[in-house]
Structures are given as structure tokens and as C-alpha cells.
């Protein structure tokens, strides 16, 4: 039966090997991994040069640290974080139970924005030969019908017509970051193509409902 199926010819000309939508945590790490395979990557993030202002502490478990080590990015966490050796559980009477990590394992606790800023900056300065990072908003994923299914082949995104990289990208100056990054220049729509589209645009993704194959339980809070 399969031998009688006829699909639309596969595209052979693309702008990039992969397009990553979202530049929070997974996006930059994925970009670094693909860059080390000498793949050309486009990473699109709507607030690329502004440190996320999220009032929350994060604890990266030992498994996460191990994953960062595989792409030599663990310093993005350890340079702004505090080491964590495990947990201490306390009951109402103050009686505690220690739950340490195994020997040789360590987590890191840090502020979310500092960590994300470091990840972006690391890729920006170490992977520029293979990774193009743009501050832009993805509007839609481009798909084509192959007969039996839809195949993604690119994205359409909006970007400032006179797009310029800041003189000091990923700056730590909070007062400077608090200023609006919006301009009055025209916004243009552009298209980029790749055989692989990686969605890393977070829990509030406008694309998730279209491409995920399950419905999360209502009491799911992760």
C-alpha cells in the first residue's frame, strides 16, 4: 500500500537548517547544540535584548545542569546562582528530614531573568557563525499539504523595518532596560524557511493548541 502513495516532492532549498521560535531557556540551548553540529539556525524572540522581568526564583535540578554541560553552557547558571545540595522537609513542629542529592550531583538556584540573559548572550557571542538571532514576532507557521498530511516549511514573522542591534545587547543596566524598546518605525513581514521548526515559545504559546496532540488536565500547574 505504501508503495502506491504519492507525496508532494520534498523541498530542497531552505534558508536555514532549523528555525527556533522562542529565546527563553530551551531555545538558546537548542541553538547552541545545533550550531555545534555546524547547522545554520534562525532564532526568533520577540524580546531578545531585554532581560525577562519575572519575579521568581528557579531551581535547576542536577539533570538540567548535566544537559547544560553537554553543550558547555553550565556557566550560564553557576555564574549567577547558588548551589543546591538537596532538600530539607520540615513539619509544623520543626522536625526536619534531609533529602540530599546523590554524591556528585548538585543543582543551582537563580533568578530567571539572569539565567535567560546569560543563555542568550552565550549563543550571541559564541555561535554567530551558525546562529542568527533576531528580535521579531512570529505570526504563523507556514505549511504545505503533501496529500495525506501538512508539512511545516517555515515561518512568517514581523520585524522593525529599520531593525538594528543595540550597541550593548543583553546589558545589565536595569534603568536602561526599563525604557520602552518600541519604536515608531514601520513593521514589515518576512518569511524564513527550514525543514525543521522548533517551538520553544513557552506555556502561553499561541501555536501550542494547534500542534500538541493532547489536552492538559485542568489541575496541571507545571
C-alpha positions in Angstrom: 0.0 0.0 0.0 2.8 2.4 0.9 4.4 2.0 -2.5 1.3 3.5 -4.2 1.3 6.7 -2.1 2.4 9.8 -3.8 3.6 12.8 -1.8 4.4 16.3 -2.9 8.2 16.5 -3.7 10.3 17.4 -0.7 11.7 20.9 -0.7 15.4 21.0 -1.1 16.2 24.7 -0.9 15.8 26.3 2.6 17.1 29.5 4.2 18.2 27.6 7.4 18.6 24.1 8.7 16.3 24.9 11.6 14.2 27.8 12.9 13.7 28.1 16.7 10.7 30.1 17.9 11.4 31.5 21.4 14.6 32.5 23.2 13.9 31.7 26.8 15.7 28.6 28.1 15.2 25.8 25.6 15.7 28.0 22.6 19.3 29.2 23.1 20.4 25.8 24.4 18.9 24.1 21.3 20.6 26.7 19.1 24.0 26.0 20.6 23.6 22.2 20.2 22.6 22.6 16.5 25.4 25.1 16.0 28.0 22.6 17.2 26.7 20.3 14.5 27.5 23.0 12.0 23.8 23.6 11.2 22.5 27.0 10.3 19.9 28.2 12.7 17.5 31.2 12.9 16.3 32.0 16.5 13.4 34.4 16.8 12.4 36.0 20.1 10.1 39.0 20.5 12.0 40.5 23.4 15.5 39.3 22.7 17.6 42.1 24.1 15.5 42.8 27.3 16.2 40.7 30.4 12.9 39.0 31.4 11.4 40.7 34.4 9.9 37.7 36.2 9.8 37.8 39.9 10.5 34.2 40.6 13.4 32.0 41.8 14.3 29.0 39.8 16.0 25.7 40.8 17.7 23.9 38.1 17.9 20.2 39.0 21.1 18.2 38.5 19.7 16.7 35.3 19.4 20.2 33.9 23.0 21.1 34.9 24.1 17.9 33.2 22.3 18.9 30.0 24.0 22.3 30.0 27.4 20.7 30.5 26.9 18.7 27.3 26.9 22.0 25.3 29.4 23.8 27.6 26.7 26.2 28.9 26.6 25.3 32.6 28.4 28.6 33.4 25.2 30.5 32.4 23.6 29.0 35.6 26.5 28.7 38.0 27.8 32.2 37.4 24.5 33.8 38.7 23.2 31.1 41.1 23.7 29.4 44.4 24.5 25.7 44.6 21.8 23.4 46.0 22.7 20.0 47.6 19.2 18.8 48.1 16.1 19.4 50.2 15.1 19.8 53.8 11.5 19.0 54.7 10.0 20.4 58.0 6.8 19.6 59.7 4.7 22.0 61.8 6.8 21.2 64.9 10.1 22.0 63.1 11.2 18.4 62.8 13.2 18.1 59.6 14.1 15.3 57.2 17.1 15.8 54.9 16.7 14.7 51.2 20.1 15.2 49.7 21.1 14.7 46.1 23.3 11.7 45.4 27.0 12.0 45.6 28.5 14.2 42.9 25.1 15.8 42.0 24.3 19.5 42.5 21.5 21.8 41.5 21.7 25.6 41.1 19.1 28.2 42.2 19.0 31.6 40.5 16.8 34.4 39.2 15.1 33.5 36.0 16.0 36.7 34.1 19.7 36.5 34.9 19.8 32.9 33.6 17.9 33.6 30.4 20.1 36.6 29.7 23.2 34.6 30.1 22.0 31.9 27.8 21.1 34.4 25.0 24.4 36.2 25.5 26.4 33.0 25.3 24.9 32.0 22.0 25.2 35.5 20.6 28.9 35.7 21.2 29.9 32.1 20.7 27.7 30.9 17.8 27.4 33.8 15.5 28.8 31.9 12.5 25.9 29.5 12.5 23.1 31.1 14.6 21.2 34.2 13.5 19.3 35.8 16.4 16.5 38.3 15.7 14.2 40.3 17.9 10.9 39.5 16.0 7.4 38.2 16.5 6.4 35.0 14.7 2.9 35.4 13.2 2.3 32.0 11.7 3.9 28.7 10.8 3.9 28.1 7.0 2.7 24.6 6.0 2.0 22.9 2.7 -0.3 20.0 2.0 1.6 16.8 0.9 -1.5 14.8 0.2 -2.0 13.0 3.5 -0.6 15.5 5.9 0.6 19.0 6.4 4.3 19.7 6.4 5.8 22.8 8.0 8.5 24.5 5.9 8.9 27.9 7.5 7.5 30.9 9.4 6.3 34.4 8.7 7.5 36.9 11.3 7.2 40.7 11.9 10.2 42.8 12.5 11.1 46.5 12.5 11.8 47.9 9.1 15.0 49.6 10.3 16.0 46.7 12.6 19.2 47.4 14.4 21.1 45.5 17.1 21.5 47.5 20.4 25.1 48.9 21.0 25.3 46.9 24.2 23.0 43.8 23.8 21.9 41.9 26.9 23.0 44.8 29.2 22.6 44.5 32.9 21.6 48.2 33.4 18.1 47.8 34.8 17.3 51.5 34.4 18.1 51.4 30.7 16.1 48.2 30.2 13.1 49.8 31.8 12.9 52.2 28.9 10.5 51.2 26.1 12.2 49.3 23.3 9.3 50.0 20.9 9.8 52.4 18.1 7.6 54.3 15.7 9.2 52.7 12.6 7.2 50.6 10.3 6.8 46.9 10.9 7.4 44.6 8.0 6.6 40.9 7.5 9.2 38.5 6.3 9.4 34.8 5.6 12.1 32.3 6.6 12.2 28.6 5.6 13.7 25.5 7.2 12.9 21.8 7.2 12.7 21.8 11.0 10.7 24.3 13.1 11.2 24.1 16.8 8.6 25.7 19.0 10.1 27.0 22.4 7.7 29.9 23.0 6.5 28.9 26.5 3.3 27.9 28.2 1.3 30.8 26.7 2.2 29.8 23.2 -0.3 30.7 20.6 0.8 27.7 18.5 0.5 25.0 21.2 -3.2 24.3 20.7 -2.6 23.7 17.0 0.3 21.3 17.2 0.1 19.4 20.5 -1.7 16.1 20.5 -3.2 16.1 24.0 -5.3 18.3 26.2 -3.6 19.1 29.6 -5.6 18.3 32.7 -7.2 21.4 34.3 -5.3 20.9 37.5 -2.0 20.7 35.8 0.2 23.5 37.1 3.7 22.8 35.8 
